[in-house]
Amino acid sequence: MGFFDFLTEDIAIDLGTANTLIIHNDKVVVDSPSIVARNRLTGKIIAVGKEAAMMQGKTHENIKTVRPLKDGVIADFDASEQMISMFIKEIPALKKRLFTPSLRMVICIPSGITEVEMRAVKDSAERVNGKEVYLIHEPMAAAIGIGVDIMQPKGNMIVDIGGGTTEIAVIALGGIVCDKSVKIAGDVFTNDIIYFMRTQHNLFIGERTAEKIKIQIGSATEDLETAPEDMRVQGRDLLTGKPKQVEISFREIAKALDKSILRIEDAVMETLSQTPPELAADIYNTGIYLAGGGSMLRGLDKRLSQKTDLPVYIAEDPLRAIVRGTGITLKDLERYKAVLLK
């Protein structure tokens, strides 16, 4: 193999519903929204990532913005393939190459994914020059990224709240003992906010605005120690049709998100109830780890902690914990062979 080593490059990809991250040479080289803008007339992709995200909700009829991944799995095969290949071309080290090297990739996938969906991810990767493609379950990658030693005979519970799915898994001896995947995550929170603004304030807002509200004043509980300031939101008045502005507080958003968070809590409780007693004893001592962008919702850790009576820890960089874990497995394929799905 030695001679051809310089022809292959190793990359780790976290294909997320909301964001796609790529690691190359231990550095995060791509961190972009998973969104594609396509010209309807020619069918050509005009923009991907941040550029396409800027167009979201502001396009005319000839341009359509597509999110190729829904609930963590590929919904639009063609768009996702082009998106992956454009992101790979953006990797600085590969830009300098005369010809595209063949790639060894590790891609992470949700734990509740079906065989067909797995094949779709694999096919997409192979079409963009992926020579060796390995898949890893998201909670597993998150655990490795947080720094948990997954090979130990010790139970750890990971809750990964992404854009499309929330993955809850109990991990021991390099395997997933019990897991639950619920389709309630960042996107559902965003839709909850849109619905709340419509019903409570007669204000029609777009996805981008709702996302902004979620990040700026989103909260899981109404009693926060440090409360974010009220936020002014602009949109269209549903009664008069005029643009208008309202002021909202984090308490209102906590009310809007309450039902969805309840369902995540129930899923965590259900997973705990299926955990074998020896592992439950370990989790009592180690607590629950949160990863993924959704875990950054204010007060969520506190709320889960009150519900489960367990300590809850948020990963230090929750958005990148999963891709970091994927990168670690890529560096040491031998050690993590049991965890990867070939």
C-alpha positions in Angstrom: 0.0 0.0 0.0 2.9 2.3 0.9 3.6 3.7 -2.6 0.0 4.7 -3.2 -0.5 6.2 0.2 0.0 9.7 -1.1 -2.9 9.1 -3.5 -5.4 8.5 -0.8 -6.7 11.1 1.7 -8.5 10.5 4.9 -11.6 12.6 5.7 -14.2 12.3 8.4 -17.7 13.6 7.7 -20.6 14.4 10.0 -23.5 14.6 7.6 -26.0 16.5 9.6 -29.6 17.6 8.8 -28.6 21.2 9.7 -24.8 21.3 9.3 -22.2 19.3 7.6 -18.7 19.1 9.1 -15.6 17.6 7.6 -12.3 16.9 9.3 -9.1 16.5 7.3 -5.6 16.2 9.0 -7.2 16.6 12.5 -8.6 20.0 11.6 -12.3 21.0 10.9 -11.9 22.2 7.4 -15.6 22.5 6.4 -18.4 23.6 8.7 -21.4 24.7 6.6 -25.2 24.5 6.7 -26.5 21.4 4.8 -28.4 23.3 2.2 -28.3 23.6 -1.5 -29.7 26.2 -3.9 -30.7 24.9 -7.3 -31.8 26.6 -10.5 -35.2 25.2 -11.4 -34.8 25.8 -15.1 -31.4 24.2 -15.7 -31.4 21.9 -12.6 -27.9 23.2 -11.8 -26.7 23.7 -8.3 -25.8 27.4 -7.9 -24.7 27.5 -4.2 -24.1 25.3 -1.3 -23.6 25.8 2.4 -23.5 29.3 3.9 -24.1 31.0 0.5 -27.3 28.9 0.0 -28.4 29.5 3.6 -28.4 33.2 2.9 -30.9 32.7 0.1 -33.2 30.6 2.2 -36.7 32.1 2.2 -35.7 34.9 -0.2 -35.7 33.1 -3.5 -37.8 33.8 -6.6 -39.5 31.0 -8.5 -36.5 30.0 -10.6 -34.3 29.3 -7.6 -35.2 26.6 -5.0 -33.3 26.0 -1.8 -33.3 22.3 -0.8 -32.1 20.6 2.4 -30.9 17.3 1.0 -31.0 15.6 4.5 -34.2 15.1 6.4 -34.2 13.6 9.9 -30.5 12.8 9.5 -31.0 10.7 6.4 -30.7 11.5 2.7 -34.0 12.7 1.3 -32.7 14.2 -2.0 -30.1 11.8 -3.4 -28.9 14.0 -6.2 -28.6 17.2 -4.2 -26.8 15.5 -1.3 -24.3 13.9 -3.6 -23.5 17.3 -5.3 -23.3 18.9 -1.9 -20.8 16.4 -0.5 -18.7 16.7 -3.6 -18.7 20.5 -3.5 -17.8 20.4 0.2 -14.9 18.0 -0.5 -13.6 20.3 -3.2 -13.6 23.1 -0.6 -11.0 21.3 1.5 -7.9 23.6 1.2 -5.4 20.8 1.0 -7.2 19.0 -1.8 -7.7 22.2 -3.8 -3.9 22.2 -4.6 -4.0 18.7 -6.0 -3.9 18.2 -9.8 -6.3 15.3 -9.7 -8.7 14.3 -7.0 -7.2 11.7 -4.7 -9.2 8.6 -3.7 -10.7 9.1 -0.3 -10.9 7.0 2.8 -13.9 8.2 4.7 -15.7 7.7 8.0 -19.2 9.1 7.9 -21.6 9.1 10.9 -25.2 8.1 10.6 -28.2 8.2 13.0 -28.6 5.0 15.1 -32.2 4.5 14.0 -31.3 4.4 10.3 -32.5 1.6 8.0 -30.4 -0.6 5.7 -31.7 1.3 2.6 -30.8 4.7 4.1 -27.4 3.4 5.0 -26.8 2.3 1.4 -27.8 5.7 0.2 -25.2 7.3 2.3 -22.6 4.8 1.2 -23.5 5.2 -2.5 -23.2 9.0 -2.3 -19.8 8.7 -0.7 -18.6 6.2 -3.3 -19.6 8.4 -6.1 -17.5 11.3 -4.9 -14.4 9.1 -5.1 -14.7 7.3 -1.8 -12.6 4.2 -2.0 -13.0 2.9 1.6 -16.2 4.1 3.3 -16.9 3.3 6.9 -20.0 4.3 8.8 -20.3 5.0 12.5 -23.4 5.6 14.6 -23.8 9.1 15.8 -24.1 8.4 19.6 -20.9 6.3 19.3 -19.0 9.1 17.5 -20.4 11.6 20.1 -19.1 9.5 23.0 -15.7 9.2 21.5 -15.7 12.9 20.7 -16.6 13.8 24.3 -13.7 11.7 25.5 -15.5 8.7 26.9 -13.5 5.5 26.8 -16.1 3.4 25.0 -14.2 0.1 25.2 -14.4 -0.1 29.0 -17.0 -2.5 30.5 -18.8 0.5 31.9 -22.1 2.1 30.9 -22.3 5.6 29.6 -25.4 7.4 28.4 -25.2 9.8 25.5 -28.0 12.1 24.3 -27.3 13.7 21.0 -29.7 16.4 19.9 -29.1 17.3 16.3 -31.1 19.1 13.7 -33.4 16.2 12.6 -33.1 13.5 15.2 -32.4 13.1 18.9 -30.3 10.0 19.5 -30.2 8.5 22.9 -27.9 5.6 23.6 -26.4 3.6 26.4 -22.9 2.5 25.4 -20.6 -0.2 26.9 -17.8 -2.4 25.6 -17.6 -0.5 22.3 -21.3 -1.2 21.4 -24.7 0.3 21.8 -26.7 -1.7 24.5 -30.0 0.1 24.1 -30.9 3.1 22.0 -33.8 5.3 21.0 -34.0 7.7 18.1 -36.8 10.3 18.1 -37.5 12.7 15.3 -37.7 15.6 17.6 -34.7 18.0 17.5 -33.6 21.4 16.3 -35.9 21.5 13.3 -39.0 20.7 15.4 -38.0 23.4 17.9 -37.8 25.9 15.0 -41.2 24.9 13.7 -42.6 25.2 17.3 -41.4 28.8 17.4 -43.0 29.6 14.0 -46.3 28.1 15.1 -46.2 29.9 18.4 -45.6 33.3 16.7 -48.5 32.6 14.4 -51.0 31.6 17.0 -49.9 34.0 19.9 -48.8 37.1 18.0 -50.5 36.7 14.6 -47.0 37.1 13.2 -45.8 35.1 10.2 -42.0 34.5 10.4 -39.6 32.4 8.2 -37.3 29.6 9.2 -34.2 31.7 9.4 -35.9 34.2 11.8 -37.2 31.3 14.0 -33.7 29.8 14.1 -32.3 33.2 15.2 -34.9 33.4 18.0 -34.0 29.9 19.1 -30.3 30.7 19.3 -30.7 34.2 20.9 -33.4 33.6 23.5 -34.4 29.9 23.2 -34.8 28.3 26.6 -36.1 24.9 27.9 -37.3 26.3 31.3 -38.9 29.5 32.5 -36.6 29.9 35.5 -33.1 30.7 34.2 -30.4 32.1 36.4 -29.2 34.5 33.8 -32.0 35.5 31.5 -31.4 36.7 28.0 -32.8 40.1 27.1 -36.1 40.4 25.2 -35.8 40.2 21.5 -37.5 42.2 18.7 -38.9 40.1 15.9 -40.0 41.3 12.6 -42.4 39.5 10.2 -45.7 39.8 8.4 -48.9 40.5 10.3 -51.4 37.8 9.4 -54.4 40.1 9.9 -53.3 43.2 8.0 -50.6 41.7 5.8 -48.3 44.6 6.8 -44.7 44.0 8.1 -44.7 44.4 11.9 -42.5 44.0 14.9 -43.2 42.4 18.2 -41.1 41.9 21.4 -40.8 38.5 22.9 -39.1 37.1 26.0 -37.4 33.8 26.6 -40.4 32.7 28.8 -42.6 32.7 25.8 -40.2 30.5 23.8 -39.9 28.1 26.8 -43.7 27.7 26.6 -43.5 27.2 22.8 -40.9 24.4 23.1 -42.3 22.8 26.2 -44.2 19.9 24.5 -41.3 18.9 22.3 -38.8 18.9 25.2 -41.3 16.8 27.2 -41.1 14.2 24.4 -37.3 14.2 24.5 -37.5 13.7 28.3 -39.9 10.8 27.9 -37.5 9.2 25.4 -34.6 9.5 27.8 -36.7 8.0 30.6 -37.7 5.1 28.3 -34.1 4.4 27.4 -33.2 4.4 31.1 -36.0 2.0 31.8 -34.6 -0.5 29.2 -31.0 -0.3 30.6 -29.7 -3.4 32.2 -29.3 -3.0 36.0 -25.5 -3.1 36.1 -25.2 -0.4 33.5 -27.9 1.6 35.2 -25.6 1.6 38.3 -22.8 2.9 36.2 -24.9 5.7 34.7 -26.0 6.7 38.2 -22.3 7.4 38.9 -21.3 8.9 35.5 -24.4 10.8 34.6 -25.7 11.7 31.2 -23.7 13.4 28.4 -25.3 15.8 26.0 -24.0 16.6 22.5 -25.2 18.1 19.3 -26.4 21.7 18.6 -29.7 21.2 20.4 -28.0 20.6 23.7 -27.0 24.3 23.7 -30.6 25.3 24.5 -30.5 27.2 27.7 -31.6 25.3 30.8 -32.0 21.9 29.0 -29.3 20.2 31.0 -31.0 21.5 34.2 -34.4 20.3 33.1 -33.1 16.8 32.1 -31.3 16.6 35.4 -34.4 17.3 37.4 -36.4 14.8 35.4 -33.9 11.9 35.7 -32.2 12.9 39.1 -28.9 12.3 37.4 -26.0 14.8 36.7 -26.1 16.0 33.1 -23.0 17.3 31.4 -22.8 19.2 28.1 -19.9 18.4 25.8 -17.4 21.3 25.6 -18.0 22.0 22.0 -21.3 20.2 21.4 -21.6 21.1 17.8 -18.3 19.5 16.9 -18.2 16.6 19.4 -19.6 14.2 16.8 -17.3 15.1 14.0 -14.3 15.1 16.4 -15.3 11.5 17.4 -15.5 10.5 13.8 -12.0 12.0 13.2 -10.6 10.0 16.1 -11.9 6.7 14.8 -10.4 7.6 11.4 -7.0 8.0 12.9 -7.1 4.7 14.6 -9.2 2.4 12.4 -7.6 -0.7 13.9 -8.7 0.1 17.4 -12.2 1.1 16.5 -12.8 -1.7 13.9 -15.6 -3.2 16.1 -17.5 0.1 16.2 -17.4 0.9 12.5 -19.8 -0.6 9.9 -18.0 -1.5 6.8 
